[in-house]
Amino acid sequence: MADIVRAEPPEQGRQDREKSARALEEVAANLAVEAAAVHILGSKIWPGLTGGERNEFAMQLGALLQPAIAEKLAAYGDGEMIVVDEEISGDKALVKTQITASGRISSIVFTMLSRSERWLIFDINVDGASLLRNLMAQIRPIAARSGIRGVMVELRRLAAENQARAAAGKGNGLFDR
């Protein structure tokens, strides 16, 4: 399970982009998007969605989460990741890691879910900032006000904003909210 969360050291130029693309593919293949979608919208909203709305929300959420997680992990790529502890309880696990990069130690905790005999990333908490908690704080009030259509508009806005930030070299802002 810990192998899923290990980052590889970055290389320069084109190799950097190739490594980032591989990291994104790895995150995409190991992300529990539907479980995250249910958690973010909550038990009051999710059951009321149609199958199409659920699929669209999960797809948009995955498109937002995958690059955010891959980019955050890539930022520590030149450092050493050490698995400090693994706690498994049923189909849920916490993988606690520390990354030392550029003389700075960061704590990253991965919440993992077991699905179909695979461990998938459910949430990532970097130095106390939970990605899912940050998204929940933004999305649930919008869902209460504007329904799923308003949420979809917000997800698209966040995706565009984060792409612009990344293109400007400012990093992904999902962990900073």
N, C-alpha and C positions, 0 to 999 in steps of 0.2 A: 504494500500500500504506500509506503513512504517513497518508493521510486516514482510514483505519479507526480509528487510535488517537488522533486529535485530539479533545480535549474542547471543549465549548462553554461560554462563560461562563454562570453561573447567573443566574437572575432571582429575584424575590421571590415568596413565597406560592404561589398556584395555578400560576403559570407555572413555578416551581421544580419542583413535582411533575410537571407535564407534561413538562418537559425531562428529569427523571429517568426518566420512563416511556419517553421516546424513546431515551434513552441505553441503557436496559435492552433495548429492542427491537433497537438497533444491535448491542449486545454479543451478544445471543442469535443474531442473524443471522450473526454473524462469529466464532463460537466453535467450535473444533475439538473438540467434546465427546467423540466416539468415540475419537479419537487420545489425548486426555487420559485417558480411562477405561482404555485399554490400558496407557498409561504408568504410571498410578497403581497398578493392580493387578499389573502386571508379567507377564513371559512365562511364569511358572510357574502363575499363577492364571487369567488371562484365557482361555487355550485350553480349560480345563476347565469353563467356564461354558456353560450352555445358551443358546440364542438369546434366550429370555425373560429369563434372568438378565442377560445382556449389555445388552439393551434397558432393563430396569428400572434397572440400575446407571447406565447412561449418562444416562437421564432424571433420576434423582435427583441425579447429579453436576452435570448442567446446571442443575438448579433451585437448586443450592447455589452454583455458580461464577458464573452470570450476574449475580445481584444483588451478589455480592461484588466483582466486577470493575467493574460499573457504579457502585457506591457509591464505590469507591476512586478511580475517575477523576473522579466528580462532586465529591469532596472537594477536588480541585485545579481545579475548573471556573472559578474566578475568576482563575486564573493563565494565564500564557502557556506553551504547549507548543511546544518547538522540537525538531525532529528533528535530532539530532547526527550520526547515522550510520546507514546501512542496509548490512547485509552479507547477501548472498544466495549460498547454496550449494545448488544443485539445487532441491529442493522445500521448503527451509527458509530462513528469513530471521530476522535479528535487527534490530529497529528500536530504536535507542537514542535516548531522548528525555530532555530536561530540562524540568521545569516549575518556574517561579518563581511562587509564590503566597504572599501575606502576608509577603514578604521572605525566604522560605525557598526554597532550591533543592533539588529532589528529582530523583533519577535513576530513570527508569522504562524498563525494557527489555522489549519485547514479543518473544516468540518466536512466529513466524508459520509456518504450513504452507500450502503451495499444494495445494488440492484442487479438482478440476473447474474449473480456470482462475480460481480465486478464492483470495485470501490470507485465511486464518483465524487467529484468535488461539489459540495453543496454550498459552502460559504468559505470565504477567506477573510481573516482578521489580521490586519497589519498594524502592529504597534497600537492595538486597542480600537482600530477603526474597522468595523464590520461592513463589508460591501453590501450584504443583504439588508442589514439594519438601515444603512444610509438610503438605499433604494426604497425600502418600505416607508421611511419617513417622508419621502418625496411623493411616492405613487399613491399611497392609501388616501390622503386628503383629496387628491385629484379624482380618484375613483369615486369617492363619496360625493363630490361636487358635480363631476361631469361624466361619470360612468366610464365604460371601457373605451369609448371613442376618445374621450379626453385623455385617458391613460396612453392610448396608442399614439396620439399626437405628441404627448410628453416624451415617450420612449424615442420617437423619431427625432425630436428636438435634442434630446440628450445624446443620441448617437451622432448627430451632425455636429453638435458642440464638441464632443470628445474627439471626433475626427479632425476638426479644425485645430483643437489644442495640440493633438499629436503632430499634425502637419507643421505647426509653428514651433515644435520642439518643447512645448509646455507640459507634455505628459497628459495622461488621462485623469480627469477630475473626479471620477466616481468615488474614490477613496477619501477625497478631501471635503466632502459635503457634510 
